[in-house]
Amino acid sequence: MTMRPDAKILEPHPPRITPITQKNNVTAGVLLMIAATVVFAMQDGISRHLAGQYNTFMVIMVRYWFFALFVIALAARAPGGIRATARTDQLGLQIFRGVLLVAEICVAVYAFTVLGLVESVAVFICYPLLVAALSGPVLGEQVGWRRWAAISVGLIGVLIILQPGIGVFDPLAIIPFISALMFALYGLITRYAARRDSTATSFFWTGVAGMVAMTLVGMWHWEPMSQGDWMWMAILCVTGVIGHWLLIKCYEMAEASAVQPFAYFHLIWAAALGVIVFGEVIRTNVAIGASIIVAAGLFTLWRERVKG
């Protein structure tokens, strides 16, 4: 959803990394963002395949083992090492962030298995609108009437996709919206944590807390995997690291406001995978609703940039 595991669809999917170099190469940043969306769409497709064959908890657990190794390796190479990176005076909040994100990923991957990539991602992309809507009550930020109008329009797009008033409403259709709501809350808590902790610290606890929580749950759901699926699992883990690296470099090259609109390419790649690989169909209401959500999201990003 997103980008994963720390970014869905979209974080995806990870927390934004504080840049070290000067941000002045927008073209390179855009290309890196588009590359990241390709990688994260691949992750969604592989996750859909594996979670369709095996228990979702086990798939996410193995994925998080590799992710945790990645963040620990980054922390070990940082100034002061792991101890300095892990130091925080808001440990409870950091652990909650990590657990919330891994729970969101479980919900998102489950949505892939019951609804498919196309509809799940089409709904999940409304999360920037939910971030804007919740930034007022959660962080005390001011949300103007223009952004409220965009949020309302975007939610109309979600309703068009879900079609709650046509025929018998399938309760499973609400799952990707729950995932988007969880990811939006995670993003806001991350922003709140950033007031006192560095991005490196938040990134470290995202991986470690999520890995511990997922192991406590997933260890009871272990299933033997075929050799071919272990290959797919290895690709899933490696692409996760590649995706995070691409995002880190992306935000080093250019301002987030300049590259964030291109994160919507994730929807295009995920839809293509859903249609070509999994035989899904893009229904007319999904295409219309997703277009409305993307337009509203782009307007919200533009307003934030103007306000900034």
C-alpha positions in Angstrom: 0.0 0.0 0.0 1.7 3.1 0.4 5.4 1.6 -0.2 6.4 -1.2 2.0 7.5 -2.2 4.5 8.0 1.4 5.5 6.4 3.3 2.9 2.6 1.8 0.5 2.0 2.2 -1.4 2.8 3.6 -1.3 6.1 3.4 2.7 4.7 2.5 0.8 6.5 2.9 1.7 10.0 4.2 4.8 10.1 7.4 6.8 11.6 10.2 4.8 15.4 10.3 5.3 16.9 13.6 6.2 19.1 14.6 3.3 22.8 14.9 3.6 23.5 16.4 0.1 22.1 19.5 -1.4 18.7 19.0 -2.9 19.0 20.5 -6.4 18.7 17.6 -8.9 14.9 17.3 -9.5 15.3 15.2 -12.6 17.3 12.6 -10.8 14.9 12.7 -7.9 11.9 12.1 -10.1 13.6 9.2 -11.9 14.5 7.6 -8.6 11.0 8.0 -7.3 9.6 6.3 -10.4 12.1 3.5 -10.1 11.0 3.1 -6.4 7.4 2.8 -7.5 8.3 0.1 -9.9 10.1 -1.8 -7.2 7.3 -1.4 -4.6 4.7 -2.5 -7.2 6.8 -5.7 -7.7 6.8 -6.2 -4.0 3.0 -5.9 -4.0 2.7 -8.5 -6.7 5.1 -11.0 -5.0 3.3 -10.4 -1.7 0.0 -11.1 -3.3 1.4 -14.4 -4.7 3.0 -15.6 -1.5 0.1 -14.6 0.8 -2.2 -16.4 -1.6 -0.2 -19.6 -1.1 0.8 -19.3 2.5 -0.2 -17.6 5.7 0.1 -13.8 5.5 1.7 -13.5 9.0 4.5 -15.8 8.0 5.2 -14.0 4.8 5.4 -10.6 6.5 7.5 -12.1 9.3 10.2 -13.4 7.0 10.1 -10.1 5.0 10.6 -8.1 8.3 13.6 -10.3 9.4 15.5 -9.1 6.3 14.2 -5.5 6.8 15.4 -5.5 10.4 18.8 -6.7 9.3 18.9 -3.8 6.8 18.1 -1.1 9.4 20.5 -2.6 11.9 23.3 -2.6 9.3 22.5 1.1 8.5 22.6 2.0 12.2 25.9 0.1 12.7 27.5 2.3 10.1 26.1 5.5 11.4 28.2 7.8 13.7 28.0 6.4 17.2 26.8 3.0 16.0 23.6 1.2 17.0 23.6 2.6 20.5 23.5 6.2 19.3 20.9 5.5 16.6 18.6 3.6 18.9 18.7 6.3 21.7 15.3 7.9 22.3 13.3 9.3 25.1 10.0 8.4 23.5 10.5 4.6 23.3 6.9 3.7 23.7 5.8 5.9 20.8 8.6 4.5 18.6 7.5 0.9 19.4 3.9 1.8 18.7 4.9 3.3 15.3 6.7 0.1 14.3 3.9 -2.2 15.4 1.2 0.0 13.7 3.1 -0.1 10.4 3.6 -3.9 10.4 -0.1 -4.4 11.3 -1.0 -2.1 8.4 1.2 -4.1 6.0 -0.6 -7.3 7.1 -4.0 -5.7 6.4 -2.8 -4.4 3.0 -1.3 -7.8 1.9 -4.5 -9.5 3.0 -6.5 -7.1 0.9 -4.4 -8.1 -2.1 -5.4 -11.7 -1.6 -9.2 -11.0 -1.3 -9.6 -8.0 -3.6 -6.6 -8.1 -5.9 -4.0 -5.5 -6.6 -6.0 -3.1 -8.8 -8.8 -2.4 -6.4 -6.7 -2.5 -3.2 -4.1 0.0 -4.5 -6.8 2.2 -6.1 -8.4 2.7 -2.6 -5.1 2.8 -0.7 -3.8 5.8 -2.7 -6.3 8.0 -0.8 -3.9 7.9 2.2 -2.4 11.4 1.6 -5.9 12.8 1.8 -6.4 11.0 5.1 -3.1 12.4 6.3 -4.3 15.9 5.5 -7.6 15.3 7.2 -6.1 13.9 10.4 -3.3 16.4 10.6 -5.6 18.9 12.4 -6.9 16.7 15.2 -3.7 14.7 15.6 -1.0 17.4 15.2 -3.0 20.6 15.6 -2.1 21.7 12.1 -4.4 24.1 10.2 -6.3 22.6 7.3 -7.9 25.2 5.0 -11.2 25.0 3.2 -9.4 24.2 -0.2 -7.7 21.1 1.2 -11.0 20.1 3.0 -12.7 20.3 -0.4 -10.0 18.2 -2.0 -10.3 15.6 0.8 -14.1 15.5 0.3 -13.7 15.0 -3.4 -11.1 12.2 -2.9 -13.4 10.4 -0.5 -16.1 10.6 -3.1 -13.7 8.8 -5.4 -13.3 6.1 -2.8 -17.0 5.7 -2.6 -17.2 5.3 -6.3 -14.7 2.5 -6.2 -16.4 0.7 -3.2 -20.0 1.2 -4.6 -21.6 0.8 -1.1 -25.1 1.6 -2.5 -25.1 -0.8 -5.4 -26.4 -4.4 -4.8 -25.0 -6.2 -1.8 -22.0 -4.4 -0.4 -19.0 -6.6 0.2 -17.5 -5.8 3.6 -14.1 -7.0 2.3 -14.0 -3.9 0.1 -13.4 -1.7 3.2 -10.1 -3.5 4.0 -7.8 -1.4 1.8 -9.4 1.8 3.2 -8.6 0.5 6.8 -5.1 0.0 5.6 -4.9 3.5 4.2 -6.3 4.9 7.5 -3.7 3.0 9.5 -0.9 4.2 7.2 -2.1 7.8 7.4 -2.0 7.5 11.2 1.4 6.0 11.1 2.6 8.9 8.9 1.3 11.5 11.4 2.8 9.7 14.4 6.1 9.6 12.5 5.9 13.3 12.0 5.2 13.8 15.6 8.1 11.6 16.7 10.4 13.6 14.3 10.1 16.6 16.6 12.4 15.0 19.1 14.0 12.0 17.3 16.2 11.9 14.2 14.9 10.1 11.0 17.6 7.5 11.5 16.3 6.7 15.0 12.7 6.4 13.7 13.8 4.2 10.8 15.7 1.9 13.2 12.7 1.4 15.5 10.4 0.9 12.6 12.4 -2.2 11.5 13.3 -3.6 14.9 9.9 -3.1 16.7 8.1 -4.4 13.6 10.3 -7.5 13.4 9.8 -8.4 17.1 6.1 -7.9 16.9 5.7 -9.9 13.7 7.9 -12.7 15.0 5.7 -13.1 18.1 2.7 -13.5 15.8 4.2 -15.2 12.7 6.1 -17.9 14.6 2.7 -19.6 15.3 1.8 -19.7 11.6 4.9 -21.2 10.0 4.3 -23.3 6.9 6.8 -25.2 4.8 7.5 -23.4 1.5 8.5 -24.8 -1.9 11.9 -24.1 -3.2 10.5 -21.9 -6.0 8.5 -19.8 -3.5 11.6 -19.4 -1.3 13.2 -17.8 -4.4 10.3 -15.4 -4.6 10.6 -14.7 -0.9 14.3 -13.8 -1.4 13.4 -11.5 -4.2 10.8 -9.9 -2.0 13.3 -9.2 0.7 16.0 -7.9 -1.7 13.6 -5.6 -3.5 12.6 -4.2 -0.1 16.1 -3.1 0.5 16.4 -1.7 -3.0 13.2 0.2 -2.7 14.3 1.8 0.6 17.7 2.7 -1.0 16.0 4.3 -4.0 13.8 6.4 -1.7 16.7 7.5 0.4 18.6 8.6 -2.6 15.5 10.2 -4.1 15.0 12.5 -1.0 18.7 13.3 -1.0 18.4 14.5 -4.6 15.2 16.6 -4.5 12.6 18.1 -2.2 9.8 15.8 -1.3 7.2 18.2 -2.7 8.8 18.0 -6.1 8.9 14.2 -6.3 5.9 13.1 -4.2 3.4 13.4 -7.1 5.3 10.8 -9.0 4.6 8.3 -6.3 1.2 7.8 -8.0 3.0 5.8 -10.7 2.7 3.0 -8.2 -1.0 2.7 -9.1 -0.1 2.3 -12.8 2.5 -0.4 -12.2 0.3 -2.3 -9.7 -2.7 -2.2 -12.0 -0.5 -3.5 -14.9 0.7 -6.4 -12.7 -2.8 -7.2 -11.6 -4.1 -7.3 -15.1 -1.2 -9.0 -16.9 0.0 -11.4 -14.2 -3.1 -12.1 -12.1 -5.8 -11.7 -14.7 -7.6 -8.9 -12.8 -10.0 -6.6 -14.6 -10.1 -2.8 -14.2 -13.7 -2.0 -13.7 -15.0 1.4 -15.0 -15.9 2.6 -11.5 -12.4 1.8 -10.2 -10.8 3.7 -13.0 -13.0 6.7 -12.4 -12.7 6.6 -8.7 -8.9 6.3 -8.8 -8.6 9.2 -11.2 -10.6 11.4 -8.8 -8.5 10.3 -5.8 -5.2 11.0 -7.7 -6.5 14.4 -8.9 -7.5 15.4 -5.3 -4.2 14.1 -3.9 -2.2 16.1 -6.4 -4.2 19.2 -5.5 -3.6 18.6 -1.8 0.2 18.2 -2.5 0.1 21.5 -4.5 -1.7 23.3 -1.7 0.9 22.1 0.9 3.7 23.3 -1.3 2.1 26.7 -1.8 1.4 26.9 1.9 5.0 25.9 2.7 
